[in-house]
Amino acid sequence: MHLVNARLIVERSPWTLTLSAENLFNKRYNTDYFSAFFAGTPTDVGFPNSPRQLNAKLSVRF
């Protein structure tokens, strides 16, 4: 399994724009998984990863 993260930075004095993405293709999987037998629950228990996150940041120097 491969996750893709990306970052693009554009600088024009006096400002900087940063665009970033984590889990760009929204790959879904369980970070932890417990079968019902071992968890002692009626069903299997799984904890999903974080979904795609897109971020933008604008900085100005003066």
Order of alpha helices (4+ residues) and beta strands (2+ residues): beta-beta-beta-alpha-beta-beta
